Amino acid sequence: MECRVRWAGPETMSFVAETGSGHSFVMDGAPEGGGRDLAPRPMEAVLAGSAACTAYDVVLILRKSGMDIQGCDVTAVAKRAETDPKVFTAIDLHFRLRGESLKKNLVDRAIQLSQSKYCSAVAMLGVTANIRYSFEVEEITRGGT
């Protein structure tokens, strides 16, 4: 895996990331640090990436389990250390899953597997952060009355 990050120039604190898969995105700093608040902060991108990584696993595991999953949202709330380096010290992940006849025990197991075995982002962040999760399941009935 490879990524190239380019500073947008002397008047900014914006950076453009170009990933090995051919995608680009912008990150920017806070105004108090010289940024213009035009894009997510780099640490916000790290948090979002970890939430997406675990959500990806959960959806994949539930699909392989034969579950009819129709939606998965993850809200990630993190706390950071007071001093530099301001690493994440706690992350709460709340999963909201939607589907028809989703079994809560399988949802819980899918999240556990992602957290303990598959999600490399969560594994890395777990070195400095206490990561907890919760979930809710919303029943969706298709084609019924």
Number of C-alpha atoms within 10 A of each C-alpha: 5 7 12 11 14 11 14 14 9 7 9 15 20 25 20 15 16 16 14 11 9 7 9 13 13 19 22 22 20 15 12 8 11 13 17 15 16 14 17 17 18 15 15 13 15 14 19 16 14 21 23 19 18 25 22 14 19 28 22 15 19 19 13 10 12 9 18 17 20 15 13 16 15 19 15 18 14 17 14 16 13 10 7 7 8 11 17 20 17 18 22 17 21 17 23 15 23 19 18 15 14 20 14 13 8 15 23 17 15 21 24 15 16 23 22 13 12 16 21 15 17 22 17 11 19 18 12 15 20 14 20 13 16 13 15 13 18 14 14 17 11 8 5 5 4
